[in-house]
Amino acid sequence: MRISTTIFLTDETITPVRLARELEQRGFAGLYLPEHTHIPVSRDTEHPAGGPLAREYGRTLDPFVALGQAAAVTERLGLGTGVTLVAEHDPIALAKRVATLDHLSGGRFTLGVGFGWNREEAADHGVVWSTRRERTRDAVHLMRALWAPEPTAYEGSFGHAVRASEAWPKPRHGAPRTLVGGAAGPKLFSHVTDYADGWMPVGGRGLTETLPVLRTAWEQAGRDPKALQVVPFAVLPTPGKLAHYEALGCEEVVVQLPPAPEREVLDVLDDFARYL
């Protein structure tokens, strides 16, 4: 089972270049970065985990810029977003950004798709909260039209439309590996089965009960049962947890690193290296 990592990289933490080099040197499989463009200080939305919002949320680096640096100094390390808040982007511009990073990294990019939890952040992007999931689905389909081998038009909802266009570079494998993040449920699983390669359950709890439901929905959608990928995300690892995920058929787990300066992060990496 591959062990990847995620971290809130900020202006106060270890740098993307230093972290990427250390991850590849130690044999970790990948680096996934979260996204928040900004955190309005006046907000009513509580974080799903509860409690005060941690400092790093308002200081997060742009994941695509940071991953571009990571790509330039590595050869094998997987690179991904955990997650991209797709509804907050212009999908035509996002399709270009994703394809460029995937192309320049040699096909190492994974697009983590998320719907967000912060209503105020989304509202500043013009996102109507109740439509964010379907707005995301529509945007992903538009991006896939731009990644198609031949010029392909797409006209959807939410103002998403593009004419048949030349749009290069293309992702190395037709489309980047795509994983949908979020809590189990029919709405989320409909996105996984529609346009993704799998699911990134945050924390990885309850998979024994939810995985059979997803697998049933996946097969009912006509997807290849062997192709479904489930990648537990932001996990604090223990030998028992990792053995459980492997027994469930998970081929990759993403462990959580602290949003900390270099020495602290490297100490945690050294500890986590025992799981490789």
C-alpha positions, 0 to 999 in steps of 0.5 A: 500500500502506498503512503502519501502525505498531505499538509497545509503549506503556508508562509510559515511552514516548510517550503514545497521544494524542501518537502518534496525532495525529502518525501521522494528521498524517503520513498513516500508516494505523493504530496496532496495540498489543500486549497483556500483562497481566503478565509473571511474573518466575519463568518457564521460557518463552523468548521466540520471538526468544530472548535476555533479555526486553525491559523493555517487555513487563512495562510494556505499557499496556492496548491498549483503554484506549490505543486509546480515547484514540487514537480520541478525538483522530483521525478517520481513523487505523485502530486495532487490536490486535497482538495480543489474547490472546483466551484470557486474557479473558472473551469476553462482556466482551471482546465488549463492549469490542471493540464499544464501541471499534469503535462509538466510533471509527466502525468503525476497529477491527481485532481482531488475534487471538493465542494467546500465547507465555508459558505462565506468563502464560496459566496465571495466567489459568487457561488450559491451554496445550495448549487455548489455540488452540481456547479462542480459536476458541471465544471468537471464535465466542461474541463473534460471536454477541453481535455478531449483529444478532438475539439469538443463543445460543452454547454451546461448550466451555471453559465458553464459553456465552451466552444469546440476549441484547441486546448493544449497541453492535454493531460498525459492519460487523457484526463488526470486521475480524479478523486472526490473528497467528502462524507459518504452519501448518495449525493457524493457517490453520484459524483464519484460514479459519474466522473471520478476514479474514486473517493477520498474519505477524510479520516477514513472512518466507517469504511467497512459500512460505506464501501459496499454501498459505494461499490454497488453504486459504482457497478450500477453505473456501469463502471469496472469494479476493479477500477474503483480507487478508495484513498483514505485521506488526512489519516493519523496513522497507526499499524492497525489503521493501515492494516485495516485499510489494506484489508479493505483493498485500499492501495493508497493512504494519505497521512496528515503532516503538521503545518509546521516549520521544517525540523518538526515536519521532517521529524514526523516524516522520519516517524511515519517512514516506519510505515513504508 
